[in-house]
Amino acid sequence: MFNKLTILLIIILTLFSCTRYIHDFSNLIVEDGQYDTEFPNRDCSAELREISNATKMLTCVGYYTEYKFTLGNRFTLPDIKIEEAVKTTSFNNNSTGTATIIHKENNQIAMLTCAHIVNMPEKIITYFEAPYDHYVASISFLTKKMIYCSEIVTDDIEILVLDDKIDIAILGAKTPEAINLVPVLDYPIGNAKKLNWGSFTYLFGFPRGYKMISHGIVSFSKPQPEKYFYLDSPFNRGFSGGLVVGIKDGVPNFEMIGIATSAAAEFYQYLAPKLNNEAEDFEMTFEPYKGEIFTKKLEMIMYGVTQITSINAITKFWEENRNYLDSRGYHLNSFFERQ
């Protein structure tokens, strides 16, 4: 009898020790109309894939003609005579970023991106080194600019409206062959004023040319969420213009809350010897350098501090240019007035 009771007790203890508790977190979502500060409560890969399909890699190529001068010309900027250039060359200047398709109608599409990606300078001027740094060494003029967008079959992308101060541009393109294949961002726009410290976000873009998705939490350095805010998301070249979305009251309630514009950077000055382009200037030597010393500037990107231009600033920019965009056939109210 004692043995039977002992065996029964062991069985009961074994059953209790193997009990698994399944927790249901679905009821923990608080529908308060605020942006979530935690990871999504369920798998949202399908929604994220749908959103990412509306983001495209954007490349802008500027073609320049460069005129070079010698120090003997002694040209200041107002006195330049192109015909006296000692050498004329050509070069390209490229920039890459991310654009989001926000509109599609008939055979036209509209894309949202950063101004600095597509706004190539009309002139590039270089000067001789000090003490002759008031004389022009070369001047280059932009002769042609082409904008390309991945997966969009067209060579007719143009800048519709642009603002350098807030770093926003809206591009237009005609794609009669591919119009039915172009995915448009089909989620409502949000309100950056309702973001809080720690609001959870996703960021879509093409850093270094790779299509990627990242995440970050919101911070504010100044109380100006109507213009911009900051994320701790990593930022590499190519993420400019990247789409930023937040989640309100759980998946699938994604909302566009801005685009990535820049990363914070620090600049350092350091001493460097004077180097010309002649081969002998680069020969190794163990003798102490006795030539002229110049200062140069080094830029160090502070990864993890990403500035986001808010959807509120983007919407205001659209409202200011709405009449012109409508006159060009780009009726974007279907996107900016979507709730």
Backbone hydrogen bonds, N-H to C=O, Kabsch-Sander energy under -0.5 kcal/mol:
donor,donor_aa,acceptor,acceptor_aa,energy
5,L,1,M,-2.2
6,T,2,F,-2.1
7,I,3,N,-2.4
8,L,4,K,-2.5
9,L,5,L,-2.2
10,I,6,T,-2.0
11,I,7,I,-2.2
12,I,8,L,-2.3
13,L,9,L,-2.4
14,T,10,I,-2.2
15,L,11,I,-2.3
16,F,12,I,-2.0
17,S,13,L,-2.1
18,C,14,T,-1.2
19,T,16,F,-1.0
22,I,20,R,-0.6
23,H,21,Y,-0.6
25,F,23,H,-0.7
28,L,25,F,-2.0
29,I,26,S,-0.7
31,E,29,I,-0.7
32,D,30,V,-1.8
35,Y,194,K,-0.6
36,D,247,I,-3.4
48,L,44,C,-2.4
49,R,45,S,-2.4
50,E,46,A,-2.0
51,I,47,E,-2.3
52,S,48,L,-2.5
53,N,49,R,-1.6
54,A,51,I,-1.5
55,T,52,S,-1.6
56,K,99,A,-3.0
58,L,97,G,-2.6
59,T,148,Y,-2.9
60,C,95,S,-2.8
61,V,146,M,-2.9
62,G,93,N,-2.8
63,Y,144,K,-3.2
64,Y,62,G,-0.5
64,Y,91,F,-2.9
65,T,141,F,-2.0
66,E,89,T,-3.3
67,Y,139,I,-2.8
68,K,87,K,-2.9
69,F,137,A,-2.8
73,N,70,T,-1.4
74,R,70,T,-0.6
76,T,74,R,-0.5
79,D,76,T,-1.1
80,I,77,L,-1.0
82,I,80,I,-0.5
84,E,81,K,-1.9
85,A,82,I,-2.0
86,V,68,K,-2.1
87,K,68,K,-1.1
89,T,66,E,-2.3
91,F,64,Y,-1.7
93,N,62,G,-2.5
95,S,60,C,-2.0
97,G,58,L,-2.8
98,T,240,S,-2.9
99,A,56,K,-2.7
100,T,112,L,-2.1
101,I,54,A,-2.8
102,I,100,T,-0.6
102,I,110,A,-2.2
103,H,110,A,-1.2
105,E,108,Q,-2.5
108,Q,105,E,-2.5
109,I,173,A,-2.3
110,A,103,H,-1.8
111,M,171,L,-2.3
112,L,100,T,-2.4
113,T,169,A,-2.4
117,I,114,C,-0.8
118,V,114,C,-0.7
118,V,115,A,-0.7
119,N,115,A,-1.9
120,M,118,V,-1.4
124,I,140,S,-1.9
126,T,138,S,-2.2
128,F,132,Y,-0.6
128,F,135,Y,-2.0
132,Y,129,E,-2.1
135,Y,132,Y,-1.9
136,V,75,F,-3.3
137,A,126,T,-2.6
138,S,126,T,-1.6
139,I,67,Y,-2.1
140,S,124,I,-2.3
141,F,65,T,-2.3
142,L,122,E,-2.5
143,T,63,Y,-3.2
143,T,141,F,-0.5
144,K,63,Y,-1.3
146,M,61,V,-2.5
148,Y,59,T,-3.4
150,S,57,M,-2.7
152,I,149,C,-1.8
153,V,151,E,-0.6
154,T,152,I,-1.4
158,E,172,G,-2.7
160,L,158,E,-0.7
160,L,170,I,-2.2
161,V,170,I,-1.5
163,D,168,I,-2.6
167,D,163,D,-0.6
168,I,163,D,-1.9
169,A,113,T,-2.3
170,I,161,V,-2.4
171,L,111,M,-2.7
172,G,158,E,-2.6
173,A,109,I,-1.9
175,T,107,N,-1.8
175,T,173,A,-0.5
179,I,175,T,-1.0
181,L,178,A,-1.8
182,V,178,A,-0.7
182,V,179,I,-0.7
185,L,101,I,-2.5
189,I,338,R,-1.1
190,G,256,M,-3.2
194,K,191,N,-1.8
195,L,192,A,-1.4
198,G,218,V,-2.5
199,S,196,N,-2.2
200,F,36,D,-2.9
201,T,216,G,-2.3
202,Y,245,V,-2.5
203,L,214,S,-2.9
204,F,243,L,-2.8
205,G,212,M,-2.1
206,F,238,G,-1.2
208,R,237,R,-3.8
209,G,206,F,-2.0
210,Y,207,P,-2.1
212,M,205,G,-2.8
212,M,210,Y,-0.6
214,S,203,L,-2.9
216,G,201,T,-1.7
218,V,199,S,-1.7
219,S,230,Y,-2.8
224,Q,222,K,-2.6
227,K,224,Q,-2.2
228,Y,224,Q,-2.3
229,F,308,I,-1.8
230,Y,219,S,-2.6
231,L,306,T,-2.3
232,D,217,I,-1.0
239,F,236,N,-2.3
241,G,260,A,-3.9
242,G,239,F,-2.4
243,L,204,F,-0.8
244,V,258,G,-2.3
245,V,202,Y,-2.3
246,G,255,E,-2.6
247,I,200,F,-0.7
248,K,253,N,-2.5
249,D,34,Q,-1.0
249,D,247,I,-0.6
253,N,250,G,-2.0
254,F,252,P,-2.1
255,E,246,G,-2.3
256,M,188,P,-2.2
257,I,244,V,-2.6
258,G,244,V,-1.1
259,I,309,T,-1.9
260,A,242,G,-2.6
261,T,307,Q,-2.6
262,S,307,Q,-1.2
264,A,305,V,-2.1
266,E,300,M,-2.7
268,Y,298,L,-2.5
270,Y,296,K,-2.3
272,A,294,F,-3.0
274,K,292,E,-1.4
281,D,278,E,-1.3
282,F,279,A,-1.9
283,E,280,E,-1.0
294,F,272,A,-3.1
296,K,270,Y,-2.7
298,L,268,Y,-2.9
300,M,266,E,-3.0
301,I,299,E,-0.5
302,M,264,A,-3.3
303,Y,301,I,-1.2
304,G,233,S,-0.5
305,V,302,M,-1.2
306,T,231,L,-2.5
307,Q,262,S,-3.0
308,I,229,F,-3.1
309,T,259,I,-2.6
310,S,227,K,-2.1
310,S,308,I,-0.6
311,I,257,I,-1.7
314,I,310,S,-1.8
315,T,311,I,-2.7
316,K,312,N,-2.1
317,F,313,A,-2.1
318,W,314,I,-2.1
319,E,315,T,-2.5
320,E,316,K,-2.1
321,N,317,F,-1.0
321,N,318,W,-0.7
322,R,318,W,-0.5
322,R,319,E,-0.7
325,L,321,N,-2.3
326,D,322,R,-2.8
327,S,323,N,-2.1
328,R,324,Y,-1.2
329,G,326,D,-1.5
330,Y,325,L,-2.8
331,H,329,G,-0.9
332,L,330,Y,-1.1
334,S,331,H,-0.6
335,F,332,L,-1.4
336,F,332,L,-2.4
337,E,333,N,-2.0
338,R,335,F,-1.3
